[in-house]
Amino acid sequence: LLNKSACWISVSCRNERELNDGTPLVAALNVLSQIPCTAVSAWGLNCCSVAHLPALVRILTQHVAQEASGKHRRGLVLYPNSGERWDA
């Protein structure tokens, strides 16, 4: 952010609505949305179960549509896992 290069922020979710720590995805996106689109060009999902992706992608796309201003719109990045389960 300091060098004016855009980046992505991705999160991992344990189900169809919560980050791995239990924080609702919508709540996290509301906080992260305070970062300008010019600094964070995309929201992503990383290491999530493929089974949860349809619901999570709906949340992300609704959020991106709500926060879109003018010509700046964040992209979406999806890196689902390949079936492994995390046992923390």
Disulfide bonds with the S-S distance in Angstrom:
none
